[in-house]
Amino acid sequence: MPDTSSPDEHPTLGLDDVVHQRTRLGILSLLRDGASMQFGVLRETLRLTDGNLNRHLKVLVDAGLLESTREEGKGRTRTWVTITPAGRAALDAEIAALRALIGAHD
Amino acid sequence: MPDTSSPDEHPTLGLDDVVHQRTRLGILSLLRDGASMQFGVLRETLRLTDGNLNRHLKVLVDAGLLESTREEGKGRTRTWVTITPAGRAALDAEIAALRALIGAHD
């Protein structure tokens, strides 16, 4: 997901909807340091329903930005979510575009 | 459109989809200094189609964040778009939330 914007372009042209969407930006942001997080922790932190979180996770996993693994336990299954290198790069590009946008407002 | 987030909450919970959406954020950002802009200038700067720009302008006008006026000229009509005080406040709240998000990444 390369940043194809040039310095002449408006900073919002460098934003990618897959990453910029509010909830997905929250998910990537929480995972950015590389630690895995449990599904339930993401859901509570971002105040989502199971369905809503699942929908956004699917978009991010399909785009190769996250990986999700299931841990079979005693009678329950836990889902862990981790950012991929591509996800980290995409989030960094988003943050750079947001910095440019905010900089234009200073 | 008050900012209902608390300092304990993840910054993305303070984002409003009406303002945060990539194209609408671009429109509000271009209008933030209060000057009116012509429809065609917004369309070219943000590389939109007429239909796409119209759709996003309608969302922003319906939310009270923009005003649009039509200027009847010699054989052509020009549409001018201006940010409202509510639009300026909503954009400032968005920028504050983005600053908090970026600050968490520093």
Backbone of each chain as ProteinMPNN parsed JSONL, in Angstrom:
{"seq_chain_A": "MPDTSSPDEHPTLGLDDVVHQRTRLGILSLLRDGASMQFGVLRETLRLTDGNLNRHLKVLVDAGLLESTREEGKGRTRTWVTITPAGRAALDAEIAALRALIGAHD", "coords_chain_A": {"N_chain_A": [[0.834, -1.195, 0.0], [1.521, 1.543, -1.124], [2.425, 4.967, -0.528], [1.157, 7.181, -2.623], [0.981, 9.853, -2.916], [1.922, 13.21, -3.816], [3.978, 16.041, -2.878], [2.554, 18.256, -3.719], [-0.065, 17.637, -3.591], [-3.292, 17.569, -1.991], [-3.31, 16.674, 1.455], [-5.282, 14.789, 2.226], [-5.593, 13.167, 0.033], [-3.682, 11.286, 0.292], [-4.664, 9.484, 2.064], [-5.887, 6.263, 2.911], [-8.831, 4.522, 2.592], [-9.201, 2.0, 3.745], [-7.541, 1.956, 5.938], [-8.012, 4.434, 7.105], [-10.627, 4.616, 8.017], [-12.619, 5.142, 10.874], [-12.967, 3.123, 13.007], [-11.268, 1.073, 12.138], [-8.855, 2.407, 12.094], [-8.553, 2.79, 14.808], [-8.247, 0.109, 15.672], [-5.841, -0.718, 14.361], [-4.112, 1.134, 15.447], [-4.109, 0.454, 18.167], [-2.758, -1.927, 18.008], [-0.29, -1.353, 17.116], [2.26, -1.465, 18.366], [3.045, -4.049, 18.126], [2.382, -6.097, 19.88], [0.212, -8.871, 20.533], [-3.356, -8.78, 20.739], [-6.285, -9.68, 22.557], [-9.427, -10.54, 21.12], [-11.667, -9.772, 22.701], [-10.647, -7.71, 24.249], [-9.999, -5.713, 22.401], [-12.611, -5.249, 21.528], [-13.878, -4.217, 23.832], [-12.299, -1.972, 24.41], [-12.675, -0.347, 22.195], [-15.358, -0.147, 22.209], [-17.207, -1.795, 20.745], [-19.577, -3.945, 19.037], [-19.622, -7.58, 18.865], [-20.168, -8.317, 16.2], [-19.624, -6.006, 14.726], [-16.889, -5.578, 15.266], [-15.869, -7.966, 14.196], [-16.463, -7.605, 11.486], [-14.863, -5.409, 10.74], [-12.334, -6.442, 11.356], [-12.171, -8.463, 9.465], [-11.957, -7.008, 7.068], [-9.447, -5.876, 7.448], [-7.777, -8.12, 7.783], [-8.185, -9.387, 5.32], [-6.964, -7.495, 3.713], [-4.391, -7.94, 4.34], [-3.276, -6.708, 6.515], [-3.551, -7.375, 9.133], [-3.188, -10.266, 11.307], [-4.974, -13.064, 12.474], [-5.373, -15.362, 15.1], [-6.616, -18.411, 16.445], [-7.069, -19.622, 19.684], [-7.443, -22.585, 21.187], [-9.054, -23.367, 24.119], [-9.889, -24.403, 27.504], [-12.903, -25.351, 26.995], [-13.469, -22.916, 25.839], [-12.854, -20.683, 23.116], [-10.274, -18.546, 22.253], [-9.618, -15.583, 20.444], [-6.831, -14.152, 19.004], [-5.267, -11.179, 17.921], [-2.992, -9.703, 15.672], [-0.798, -7.229, 14.38], [0.496, -7.008, 11.028], [3.68, -6.706, 9.24], [3.027, -5.252, 6.891], [0.725, -4.02, 7.771], [1.652, -2.369, 9.786], [3.249, -0.668, 8.237], [1.274, 0.513, 6.644], [-0.238, 1.852, 8.565], [1.682, 3.644, 9.497], [2.004, 5.204, 7.185], [-0.506, 6.373, 7.056], [-0.489, 7.876, 9.437], [1.547, 9.651, 8.803], [0.325, 11.073, 6.706], [-1.768, 12.236, 8.127], [-0.341, 13.849, 9.853], [0.669, 15.71, 8.012], [-1.711, 16.894, 7.212], [-2.603, 18.04, 9.611], [-0.469, 19.701, 10.076], [-0.842, 21.59, 8.085], [-2.776, 23.077, 9.217], [-1.7, 24.465, 11.24]], "CA_chain_A": [[0.0, 0.0, 0.0], [2.473, 2.666, -1.163], [1.886, 6.324, -0.488], [1.366, 7.688, -3.974], [0.731, 11.291, -2.956], [3.073, 14.085, -4.012], [3.879, 17.181, -1.965], [1.604, 19.246, -4.224], [-1.437, 17.176, -3.426], [-3.916, 17.737, -0.682], [-2.937, 15.515, 2.285], [-6.309, 13.739, 2.322], [-5.446, 12.242, -1.099], [-2.77, 10.227, 0.731], [-5.337, 8.608, 3.026], [-6.466, 5.038, 2.364], [-10.047, 4.251, 3.364], [-9.081, 0.751, 4.52], [-6.851, 2.282, 7.194], [-8.482, 5.698, 7.676], [-11.949, 4.47, 8.645], [-12.452, 5.392, 12.312], [-12.795, 1.923, 13.831], [-10.069, 0.337, 11.707], [-7.721, 3.204, 12.56], [-8.422, 2.464, 16.228], [-7.716, -1.257, 15.81], [-4.421, -0.726, 13.96], [-3.397, 1.964, 16.404], [-3.938, -0.318, 19.411], [-1.874, -3.064, 17.765], [0.893, -0.866, 16.413], [3.55, -1.812, 18.98], [3.406, -5.415, 17.759], [1.837, -7.085, 20.807], [-1.094, -9.427, 20.196], [-4.448, -8.435, 21.652], [-7.459, -10.546, 22.469], [-10.636, -10.007, 20.507], [-12.524, -9.122, 23.703], [-10.016, -6.465, 24.709], [-10.256, -4.743, 21.328], [-14.05, -4.943, 21.513], [-14.218, -3.353, 24.968], [-11.569, -0.702, 24.317], [-13.248, 0.462, 21.121], [-16.82, -0.127, 22.412], [-17.846, -2.363, 19.562], [-20.242, -5.236, 19.165], [-18.879, -8.67, 18.219], [-20.38, -8.273, 14.755], [-18.936, -4.855, 14.165], [-15.445, -5.828, 15.305], [-15.573, -9.018, 13.218], [-16.549, -7.049, 10.131], [-13.672, -4.59, 10.485], [-11.157, -7.321, 11.357], [-12.138, -9.172, 8.18], [-11.428, -6.071, 6.069], [-8.011, -5.684, 7.694], [-7.098, -9.397, 7.507], [-8.229, -9.574, 3.856], [-5.995, -6.571, 3.118], [-3.043, -8.356, 4.754], [-2.751, -5.77, 7.513], [-3.626, -8.054, 10.438], [-3.354, -11.717, 11.362], [-5.777, -13.485, 13.61], [-5.169, -16.775, 15.431], [-7.566, -18.916, 17.43], [-6.443, -20.436, 20.719], [-8.455, -23.474, 21.769], [-8.799, -23.534, 25.559], [-10.833, -25.262, 28.235], [-14.306, -25.031, 26.751], [-13.686, -21.666, 25.101], [-11.86, -20.352, 22.099], [-9.896, -17.129, 22.261], [-9.034, -15.089, 19.205], [-5.783, -13.157, 19.192], [-5.068, -10.399, 16.704], [-1.647, -9.117, 15.615], [-0.537, -6.435, 13.176], [1.548, -7.534, 10.152], [4.564, -5.625, 8.768], [2.281, -4.4, 5.949], [-0.212, -3.22, 8.561], [2.447, -1.338, 10.443], [3.634, 0.305, 7.199], [0.068, 1.241, 6.225], [-0.588, 2.772, 9.642], [2.687, 4.718, 9.493], [1.679, 6.101, 6.061], [-1.698, 7.123, 7.476], [-0.073, 8.856, 10.444], [2.306, 10.684, 8.088], [-0.641, 11.911, 5.99], [-2.493, 13.023, 9.136], [0.593, 14.898, 10.301], [0.7, 16.739, 6.967], [-3.002, 17.573, 7.274], [-2.615, 18.869, 10.815], [0.548, 20.736, 9.872], [-1.423, 22.632, 7.238], [-3.713, 23.827, 10.051], [-0.978, 25.165, 12.328]], "C_chain_A": [[0.878, 1.258, 0.0], [1.749, 4.002, -1.064], [2.195, 6.991, -1.824], [1.155, 9.198, -4.059], [2.029, 12.051, -3.204], [2.909, 15.284, -3.095], [2.865, 18.229, -2.41], [0.157, 18.889, -3.902], [-1.979, 17.46, -2.041], [-3.658, 16.487, 0.165], [-4.005, 14.424, 2.35], [-6.262, 12.775, 1.139], [-4.485, 11.104, -0.756], [-3.404, 9.267, 1.724], [-5.995, 7.431, 2.313], [-7.674, 4.657, 3.225], [-9.967, 2.978, 4.213], [-8.501, 1.046, 5.898], [-7.486, 3.478, 7.891], [-9.808, 5.558, 8.428], [-11.771, 4.42, 10.174], [-12.147, 4.142, 13.146], [-11.529, 1.168, 13.446], [-8.808, 1.084, 12.119], [-7.48, 2.94, 14.05], [-7.794, 1.097, 16.442], [-6.219, -1.281, 15.503], [-3.572, 0.024, 14.977], [-3.128, 1.212, 17.701], [-2.912, -1.437, 19.242], [-0.49, -2.638, 17.289], [2.216, -1.311, 17.042], [3.919, -3.279, 18.773], [2.871, -6.485, 18.693], [0.493, -7.598, 20.3], [-2.131, -8.949, 21.209], [-5.588, -9.413, 21.46], [-8.629, -9.791, 21.854], [-11.457, -9.199, 21.52], [-11.955, -7.8, 24.196], [-10.199, -5.362, 23.668], [-11.71, -4.287, 21.357], [-14.417, -3.967, 22.637], [-13.567, -1.977, 24.814], [-12.204, 0.224, 23.293], [-14.783, 0.468, 21.157], [-17.594, -0.617, 21.208], [-18.698, -3.562, 19.94], [-19.343, -6.291, 18.537], [-18.965, -8.555, 16.7], [-19.599, -7.159, 14.089], [-17.423, -5.077, 14.149], [-15.072, -6.89, 14.271], [-15.535, -8.479, 11.788], [-15.286, -6.24, 9.808], [-12.397, -5.432, 10.488], [-11.035, -8.044, 10.017], [-11.556, -8.278, 7.079], [-9.904, -5.967, 6.212], [-7.218, -6.967, 7.422], [-7.064, -9.634, 5.997], [-7.217, -8.666, 3.147], [-4.555, -6.915, 3.519], [-2.439, -7.486, 5.841], [-2.757, -6.349, 8.925], [-3.611, -9.559, 10.237], [-4.166, -12.058, 12.592], [-5.567, -14.964, 13.841], [-6.145, -17.175, 16.524], [-6.839, -19.841, 18.394], [-7.535, -21.276, 21.378], [-8.113, -23.688, 23.247], [-9.807, -24.459, 26.19], [-12.27, -24.788, 27.989], [-14.538, -23.716, 26.038], [-12.546, -21.413, 24.129], [-11.557, -18.867, 22.202], [-9.268, -16.761, 20.925], [-8.026, -13.992, 19.544], [-5.517, -12.461, 17.855], [-3.717, -9.69, 16.787], [-1.493, -8.323, 14.326], [0.563, -7.119, 12.355], [2.509, -6.388, 9.795], [3.851, -4.693, 7.782], [1.306, -3.497, 6.699], [0.498, -2.07, 9.262], [2.838, -0.245, 9.44], [2.431, 1.149, 6.773], [-0.34, 2.246, 7.302], [0.404, 3.933, 9.683], [2.431, 5.709, 8.352], [0.467, 6.97, 6.397], [-1.304, 8.23, 8.469], [0.718, 10.0, 9.779], [1.364, 11.627, 7.343], [-1.417, 12.789, 6.973], [-1.614, 14.151, 9.679], [0.635, 16.047, 9.3], [-0.583, 17.559, 7.011], [-3.029, 18.529, 8.461], [-1.608, 20.008, 10.687], [0.02, 21.896, 9.058], [-2.377, 23.518, 8.031], [-3.02, 24.622, 11.137], [-0.685, 26.616, 11.944]], "O_chain_A": [[0.965, 1.956, 1.011], [0.595, 4.131, -1.475], [3.344, 7.323, -2.117], [1.151, 9.762, -5.153], [3.108, 11.583, -2.841], [1.815, 15.523, -2.583], [2.368, 19.003, -1.591], [-0.729, 19.743, -3.939], [-1.239, 17.574, -1.064], [-3.77, 15.367, -0.335], [-3.671, 13.251, 2.514], [-6.823, 11.682, 1.215], [-4.472, 10.076, -1.433], [-2.748, 8.33, 2.181], [-6.587, 7.59, 1.245], [-7.552, 4.491, 4.439], [-10.591, 2.891, 5.27], [-8.917, 0.461, 6.898], [-7.504, 3.543, 9.12], [-10.072, 6.304, 9.371], [-10.883, 3.739, 10.686], [-11.176, 4.118, 13.901], [-10.803, 0.68, 14.311], [-7.801, 0.461, 12.457], [-6.334, 2.876, 14.495], [-6.915, 0.936, 17.288], [-5.426, -1.8, 16.288], [-2.467, -0.394, 15.32], [-2.042, 1.32, 18.27], [-2.271, -1.85, 20.209], [0.384, -3.481, 17.083], [3.196, -1.515, 16.326], [4.99, -3.711, 19.199], [2.895, -7.666, 18.348], [-0.276, -6.844, 19.704], [-1.823, -8.741, 22.382], [-5.829, -9.911, 20.359], [-8.793, -8.585, 22.04], [-11.888, -8.083, 21.231], [-12.703, -6.879, 24.523], [-10.514, -4.222, 24.007], [-12.005, -3.098, 21.229], [-15.168, -3.015, 22.425], [-14.2, -0.949, 25.056], [-12.265, 1.436, 23.496], [-15.43, 1.012, 20.262], [-18.507, 0.046, 20.716], [-18.558, -4.122, 21.027], [-18.425, -5.971, 17.781], [-17.959, -8.68, 16.001], [-18.994, -7.342, 13.033], [-16.757, -4.802, 13.151], [-14.082, -6.741, 13.554], [-14.677, -8.857, 10.99], [-14.714, -6.377, 8.727], [-11.48, -5.168, 9.71], [-9.934, -8.219, 9.496], [-10.76, -8.734, 6.258], [-9.175, -5.972, 5.221], [-6.11, -6.907, 6.89], [-6.035, -10.035, 5.454], [-6.679, -9.031, 2.102], [-3.613, -6.253, 3.085], [-1.229, -7.518, 6.066], [-2.047, -5.863, 9.805], [-3.962, -10.07, 9.173], [-4.048, -11.406, 13.63], [-5.578, -15.747, 12.891], [-6.462, -16.386, 17.413], [-6.092, -20.728, 17.981], [-8.431, -20.75, 22.037], [-7.016, -24.136, 23.579], [-10.498, -25.209, 25.501], [-12.777, -23.922, 28.702], [-15.67, -23.41, 25.662], [-11.423, -21.881, 24.319], [-12.464, -18.035, 22.233], [-8.492, -17.526, 20.352], [-8.328, -13.042, 20.267], [-5.542, -13.09, 16.797], [-3.347, -9.15, 17.829], [-2.018, -8.723, 13.286], [1.461, -7.741, 12.922], [2.185, -5.222, 10.023], [4.046, -3.478, 7.83], [1.088, -2.349, 6.311], [-0.005, -0.948, 9.318], [2.769, 0.945, 9.748], [2.556, 2.357, 6.568], [-0.743, 3.365, 6.986], [0.006, 5.081, 9.883], [2.617, 6.914, 8.524], [0.426, 8.153, 6.061], [-1.74, 9.374, 8.343], [0.571, 11.164, 10.151], [1.573, 12.84, 7.343], [-1.693, 13.953, 6.683], [-2.088, 15.259, 9.93], [0.635, 17.216, 9.687], [-0.547, 18.781, 6.863], [-3.429, 19.686, 8.329], [-1.858, 21.129, 11.129], [0.379, 23.049, 9.299], [-2.748, 24.597, 7.567], [-3.665, 25.368, 11.875], [-0.09, 27.355, 12.728]]}, "seq_chain_B": "MPDTSSPDEHPTLGLDDVVHQRTRLGILSLLRDGASMQFGVLRETLRLTDGNLNRHLKVLVDAGLLESTREEGKGRTRTWVTITPAGRAALDAEIAALRALIGAHD", "coords_chain_B": {"N_chain_B": [[-22.046, 19.409, 17.675], [-20.634, 18.043, 19.998], [-17.545, 17.153, 21.601], [-17.473, 14.171, 23.023], [-15.69, 12.541, 24.212], [-13.619, 11.143, 26.792], [-10.551, 11.645, 28.679], [-9.638, 9.082, 29.234], [-10.438, 7.489, 27.192], [-9.983, 5.748, 24.072], [-8.47, 7.621, 21.477], [-9.726, 7.431, 18.945], [-12.382, 7.123, 19.48], [-13.33, 9.636, 19.768], [-13.705, 10.554, 17.262], [-15.77, 11.656, 14.59], [-17.779, 10.225, 12.189], [-18.996, 11.73, 10.176], [-17.342, 13.908, 9.79], [-14.822, 12.751, 9.761], [-14.533, 11.066, 7.57], [-12.633, 10.482, 4.666], [-12.837, 12.142, 2.222], [-14.65, 14.13, 3.02], [-13.286, 15.215, 5.161], [-11.205, 16.368, 3.754], [-12.614, 18.348, 2.281], [-13.688, 20.03, 4.316], [-11.313, 20.815, 5.479], [-10.079, 22.29, 3.443], [-11.74, 24.472, 3.427], [-11.474, 25.657, 5.814], [-10.351, 28.146, 6.614], [-12.302, 29.981, 6.188], [-12.822, 31.268, 3.79], [-14.838, 31.343, 0.816], [-15.236, 28.697, -1.556], [-15.23, 27.704, -4.973], [-17.317, 25.193, -6.408], [-16.071, 23.769, -8.549], [-13.371, 24.118, -8.046], [-12.959, 22.808, -5.617], [-13.606, 20.248, -6.522], [-11.556, 19.711, -8.407], [-9.231, 19.973, -6.849], [-9.508, 17.948, -4.982], [-9.766, 15.836, -6.616], [-12.263, 14.688, -7.543], [-15.34, 13.322, -8.831], [-18.186, 15.08, -10.235], [-20.542, 13.946, -9.183], [-19.667, 12.561, -6.922], [-18.555, 14.609, -5.332], [-20.857, 16.18, -4.971], [-22.437, 14.423, -3.465], [-21.004, 14.191, -1.057], [-20.965, 16.875, -0.256], [-23.665, 17.265, 0.239], [-24.071, 15.682, 2.531], [-22.559, 17.136, 4.36], [-23.759, 19.679, 4.289], [-26.356, 19.015, 5.104], [-25.759, 18.286, 7.703], [-25.271, 20.706, 8.752], [-22.771, 21.806, 8.566], [-21.646, 23.039, 6.411], [-22.376, 25.696, 4.052], [-24.027, 26.268, 1.005], [-24.117, 28.23, -1.907], [-25.749, 29.42, -4.838], [-24.66, 31.033, -7.721], [-25.983, 32.913, -10.183], [-24.944, 33.316, -13.406], [-23.698, 34.624, -16.571], [-25.219, 32.632, -18.526], [-24.201, 30.496, -17.166], [-24.195, 28.67, -14.087], [-22.733, 29.147, -10.991], [-21.557, 27.359, -8.184], [-20.942, 28.12, -4.876], [-19.158, 27.323, -1.944], [-19.113, 27.348, 1.585], [-17.733, 27.195, 4.852], [-19.5, 26.657, 7.932], [-19.901, 28.156, 11.25], [-20.405, 25.947, 12.951], [-19.297, 23.935, 11.422], [-16.628, 24.619, 11.397], [-16.074, 24.298, 14.12], [-16.538, 21.556, 14.374], [-14.549, 20.523, 12.72], [-12.295, 21.424, 14.081], [-12.546, 19.898, 16.425], [-12.169, 17.359, 15.39], [-9.513, 17.586, 14.473], [-8.255, 17.93, 16.922], [-8.723, 15.412, 18.083], [-7.288, 13.825, 16.304], [-4.739, 14.784, 16.753], [-4.364, 13.818, 19.363], [-4.369, 11.094, 18.849], [-2.109, 10.821, 17.196], [-0.214, 11.754, 18.94], [-0.137, 9.667, 20.767], [1.385, 7.929, 19.392], [3.893, 8.861, 19.336]], "CA_chain_B": [[-21.313, 18.154, 17.635], [-19.67, 18.145, 21.075], [-16.588, 16.061, 21.781], [-17.938, 13.496, 24.228], [-14.687, 11.601, 24.681], [-12.9, 11.485, 28.013], [-9.124, 11.38, 28.49], [-9.364, 7.651, 29.354], [-10.908, 6.755, 26.024], [-9.127, 5.73, 22.897], [-8.753, 8.841, 20.69], [-10.611, 7.232, 17.784], [-13.783, 7.241, 19.923], [-13.701, 11.041, 19.633], [-13.858, 10.907, 15.838], [-17.144, 11.636, 14.066], [-17.682, 9.762, 10.795], [-19.415, 12.785, 9.237], [-16.176, 14.776, 9.557], [-13.585, 11.973, 9.608], [-14.457, 10.41, 6.25], [-11.505, 11.063, 3.944], [-13.182, 13.236, 1.307], [-15.281, 15.23, 3.765], [-12.201, 15.852, 5.902], [-10.527, 17.221, 2.784], [-13.467, 19.501, 1.962], [-13.719, 20.938, 5.477], [-9.963, 21.316, 5.665], [-9.836, 23.329, 2.429], [-12.607, 25.626, 3.684], [-11.367, 26.015, 7.231], [-9.999, 29.551, 6.883], [-13.503, 30.806, 6.077], [-13.053, 31.743, 2.425], [-15.692, 30.5, -0.026], [-14.574, 28.072, -2.703], [-16.134, 27.232, -6.018], [-17.505, 23.75, -6.575], [-15.087, 23.207, -9.469], [-12.044, 24.136, -7.423], [-12.965, 21.674, -4.677], [-13.623, 18.997, -7.31], [-10.226, 19.478, -8.995], [-8.225, 19.825, -5.794], [-9.675, 16.652, -4.319], [-9.865, 14.815, -7.676], [-13.549, 14.018, -7.414], [-16.342, 13.533, -9.875], [-19.298, 15.932, -9.802], [-21.481, 13.176, -8.362], [-19.043, 12.257, -5.639], [-18.488, 15.847, -4.541], [-22.233, 16.532, -4.591], [-22.899, 13.515, -2.411], [-20.359, 14.553, 0.212], [-21.439, 18.211, 0.132], [-25.008, 17.128, 0.8], [-23.926, 15.182, 3.909], [-22.027, 18.223, 5.194], [-24.785, 20.731, 4.365], [-27.434, 18.473, 5.934], [-25.286, 18.289, 9.092], [-25.1, 22.102, 9.183], [-21.34, 22.129, 8.641], [-21.335, 23.87, 5.233], [-23.457, 26.342, 3.32], [-23.734, 26.342, -0.418], [-24.939, 29.248, -2.583], [-25.653, 29.367, -6.291], [-24.509, 32.352, -8.329], [-26.438, 32.84, -11.57], [-24.11, 34.177, -14.237], [-24.035, 34.656, -18.0], [-25.358, 31.321, -19.138], [-23.783, 29.379, -16.32], [-24.431, 28.829, -12.656], [-21.607, 28.715, -10.174], [-21.886, 27.023, -6.801], [-19.911, 28.461, -3.911], [-19.319, 26.566, -0.704], [-18.494, 28.033, 2.726], [-17.866, 26.483, 6.125], [-20.285, 27.355, 8.96], [-19.233, 28.069, 12.564], [-20.493, 24.557, 13.438], [-18.351, 23.156, 10.636], [-15.302, 24.953, 11.907], [-15.945, 23.662, 15.446], [-16.456, 20.108, 14.174], [-13.223, 20.231, 12.175], [-11.321, 21.618, 15.163], [-12.656, 18.734, 17.319], [-11.528, 16.249, 14.667], [-8.059, 17.804, 14.491], [-7.805, 17.676, 18.298], [-8.716, 13.957, 18.273], [-6.168, 13.289, 15.518], [-3.512, 15.122, 17.495], [-4.251, 12.877, 20.491], [-4.017, 9.798, 18.27], [-0.72, 10.889, 16.744], [0.598, 11.905, 20.152], [0.009, 8.338, 21.369], [2.338, 7.179, 18.559], [5.229, 9.485, 19.394]], "C_chain_B": [[-20.219, 18.158, 18.714], [-18.728, 16.949, 21.097], [-16.925, 15.385, 23.106], [-16.902, 12.52, 24.779], [-14.073, 12.08, 25.994], [-11.429, 11.137, 27.815], [-8.782, 9.896, 28.558], [-9.674, 6.889, 28.075], [-9.89, 6.778, 24.899], [-9.484, 6.928, 22.011], [-9.7, 8.624, 19.517], [-12.091, 7.281, 18.182], [-14.259, 8.69, 19.856], [-13.883, 11.484, 18.186], [-15.304, 10.731, 15.392], [-17.079, 11.283, 12.578], [-18.094, 10.836, 9.776], [-18.204, 13.638, 8.832], [-14.938, 13.962, 9.184], [-13.434, 11.368, 8.218], [-13.495, 11.206, 5.357], [-11.849, 12.274, 3.081], [-13.787, 14.418, 2.059], [-14.251, 15.96, 4.618], [-11.411, 16.782, 4.984], [-11.313, 18.491, 2.481], [-13.434, 20.514, 3.113], [-12.363, 21.602, 5.677], [-9.648, 22.457, 4.681], [-10.618, 24.61, 2.732], [-12.369, 26.245, 5.055], [-11.093, 27.488, 7.496], [-11.169, 30.503, 6.644], [-13.796, 31.341, 4.69], [-13.983, 30.786, 1.675], [-14.856, 29.892, -1.144], [-15.626, 27.644, -3.709], [-16.142, 25.711, -6.067], [-16.386, 23.131, -7.412], [-13.681, 23.157, -8.894], [-11.918, 22.992, -6.418], [-12.842, 20.356, -5.447], [-12.232, 18.682, -7.861], [-9.188, 19.197, -7.911], [-8.292, 18.437, -5.154], [-9.904, 15.512, -5.318], [-11.147, 13.991, -7.589], [-14.345, 14.154, -8.698], [-17.391, 14.503, -9.326], [-20.202, 15.189, -8.821], [-20.945, 12.913, -6.973], [-18.98, 13.493, -4.751], [-19.878, 16.257, -4.072], [-22.73, 15.694, -3.425], [-22.295, 13.912, -1.059], [-20.778, 15.948, 0.679], [-22.822, 18.121, 0.78], [-24.946, 16.645, 2.259], [-23.503, 16.328, 4.83], [-23.033, 19.365, 5.351], [-25.931, 20.264, 5.276], [-27.045, 18.472, 7.418], [-25.052, 19.708, 9.603], [-23.656, 22.562, 9.212], [-20.877, 23.016, 7.481], [-22.59, 24.59, 4.767], [-23.055, 26.412, 1.859], [-24.667, 27.37, -1.05], [-24.695, 29.177, -4.079], [-25.612, 30.793, -6.842], [-24.888, 32.23, -9.798], [-25.604, 33.815, -12.395], [-24.575, 34.167, -15.683], [-24.064, 33.239, -18.556], [-24.858, 30.169, -18.287], [-24.043, 29.713, -14.854], [-23.205, 28.331, -11.91], [-22.069, 28.433, -8.754], [-20.678, 27.355, -5.92], [-20.194, 27.765, -2.589], [-18.52, 27.257, 0.401], [-18.699, 27.201, 3.981], [-18.726, 27.322, 7.077], [-19.492, 27.345, 10.275], [-19.286, 26.65, 13.135], [-19.497, 23.664, 12.7], [-16.924, 23.382, 11.113], [-15.055, 24.274, 13.256], [-15.778, 22.15, 15.295], [-15.082, 19.719, 13.632], [-12.156, 20.392, 13.264], [-11.349, 20.445, 16.145], [-11.984, 17.518, 16.687], [-9.998, 16.383, 14.737], [-7.504, 17.529, 15.896], [-7.731, 16.173, 18.57], [-7.554, 13.32, 17.508], [-4.833, 13.595, 16.19], [-3.284, 14.152, 18.649], [-3.815, 11.506, 19.985], [-2.543, 9.77, 17.871], [0.216, 11.004, 17.945], [0.848, 10.569, 20.824], [1.033, 7.5, 20.612], [3.742, 7.749, 18.642], [6.108, 8.806, 20.446]], "O_chain_B": [[-19.033, 18.262, 18.401], [-19.09, 15.858, 20.656], [-16.695, 15.947, 24.176], [-17.192, 11.76, 25.702], [-14.018, 13.279, 26.264], [-11.09, 10.411, 26.881], [-7.762, 9.473, 28.013], [-9.217, 5.76, 27.899], [-9.063, 7.683, 24.787], [-10.664, 7.221, 21.813], [-10.414, 9.55, 19.131], [-12.957, 7.46, 17.325], [-15.463, 8.946, 19.885], [-14.179, 12.648, 17.918], [-15.972, 9.77, 15.774], [-16.405, 11.961, 11.803], [-17.599, 10.848, 8.649], [-18.07, 14.033, 7.674], [-14.107, 14.411, 8.395], [-12.313, 11.181, 7.744], [-13.543, 12.435, 5.307], [-11.213, 13.321, 3.203], [-13.472, 15.572, 1.768], [-14.326, 17.178, 4.784], [-10.997, 17.864, 5.4], [-10.744, 19.582, 2.43], [-13.183, 21.701, 2.903], [-12.273, 22.787, 6.0], [-9.03, 23.455, 5.05], [-10.206, 25.701, 2.34], [-12.995, 27.244, 5.409], [-11.554, 28.028, 8.501], [-11.042, 31.706, 6.874], [-14.9, 31.819, 4.432], [-13.926, 29.572, 1.872], [-13.893, 30.496, -1.616], [-16.746, 27.276, -3.356], [-15.14, 25.045, -5.811], [-15.821, 22.103, -7.041], [-12.898, 22.264, -9.215], [-10.902, 22.298, -6.375], [-12.075, 19.469, -5.07], [-11.776, 17.541, -7.796], [-8.367, 18.289, -8.047], [-7.268, 17.836, -4.83], [-10.194, 14.38, -4.932], [-11.113, 12.761, -7.565], [-14.052, 15.001, -9.543], [-17.478, 14.722, -8.118], [-20.578, 15.718, -7.775], [-21.662, 13.024, -5.978], [-19.31, 13.435, -3.567], [-20.061, 16.638, -2.916], [-23.369, 16.208, -2.507], [-22.994, 13.96, -0.047], [-20.929, 16.178, 1.879], [-23.107, 18.82, 1.752], [-25.679, 17.141, 3.113], [-24.022, 16.472, 5.937], [-23.143, 19.95, 6.428], [-26.414, 21.026, 6.113], [-27.902, 18.639, 8.286], [-24.676, 19.894, 10.76], [-23.342, 23.59, 9.812], [-19.835, 23.665, 7.569], [-23.712, 24.164, 5.042], [-21.882, 26.592, 1.529], [-25.864, 27.383, -0.765], [-23.582, 28.909, -4.531], [-26.424, 31.641, -6.473], [-24.217, 31.543, -10.569], [-25.571, 35.01, -12.101], [-25.696, 33.758, -15.986], [-23.043, 32.718, -19.004], [-25.058, 29.004, -18.629], [-24.098, 30.876, -14.454], [-22.706, 27.235, -12.166], [-22.872, 29.176, -8.191], [-19.554, 26.928, -6.187], [-21.347, 27.641, -2.177], [-17.391, 27.697, 0.18], [-19.743, 26.57, 4.143], [-18.685, 28.551, 7.033], [-18.516, 26.605, 10.398], [-18.315, 26.195, 13.74], [-18.925, 22.746, 13.287], [-16.126, 22.45, 11.213], [-13.972, 23.743, 13.506], [-14.977, 21.535, 15.999], [-14.516, 18.704, 14.038], [-11.228, 19.589, 13.354], [-10.302, 20.036, 16.648], [-11.313, 16.744, 17.37], [-9.291, 15.418, 15.024], [-6.419, 16.967, 16.041], [-6.79, 15.705, 19.211], [-6.914, 12.391, 18.0], [-3.919, 12.77, 16.194], [-2.159, 13.714, 18.89], [-2.994, 10.837, 20.612], [-1.824, 8.817, 18.17], [1.301, 10.423, 17.959], [1.919, 10.35, 21.39], [1.501, 6.481, 21.119], [4.679, 7.182, 18.079], [7.261, 9.197, 20.634]]}, "name": "protein", "num_of_chains": 2, "seq": "MPDTSSPDEHPTLGLDDVVHQRTRLGILSLLRDGASMQFGVLRETLRLTDGNLNRHLKVLVDAGLLESTREEGKGRTRTWVTITPAGRAALDAEIAALRALIGAHDMPDTSSPDEHPTLGLDDVVHQRTRLGILSLLRDGASMQFGVLRETLRLTDGNLNRHLKVLVDAGLLESTREEGKGRTRTWVTITPAGRAALDAEIAALRALIGAHD"}
